[in-house]
Amino acid sequence: MAKLDDIIQELRNELGSDFVAASVVGMDGLAIAGGSVDPEFDATAASARFALVMKLAAKVSGKLQLGQVDDNLVTTDRVFILTRFLGDGSYYWEMAVTKDATLGMVRMLMNEYADRLWNAIPH
């Protein structure tokens, strides 16, 4: 998974001090790459819990016939957490950034990096 971690590191460099955490996660809730620069951010727990969020978002969107989920945004008093499916939806990407981050830029970078991450996952 070194290639995945290299890609995440490249993204981290682009985001600079706004980067908090990023993980590539299977729908079983287990991260296959990533981590956090914030010792208070539990990337393992976030990966497991956000797998449930992604499953629910896809289910609700389908039931309401709203189309495919593009991304999901959770805003807390400390961070923005964006999640989006990768490839065929068997993995998702979770990214936490500071509240000082520009969401448009984060979404743009996630769009740019999504295919690279998907292609680096062993299938």
Secondary structure by P-SEA (a helix, b strand, c coil): caaaaaaaaaaaaaaccccccccccccccccccccccccccaaaaaaaaaaaaaaaaaaaaaaaccccccbbbbbcccbbbbbbbcccccbbbbbbbcccccaaaaaaaaaaaaaaaaaaccc
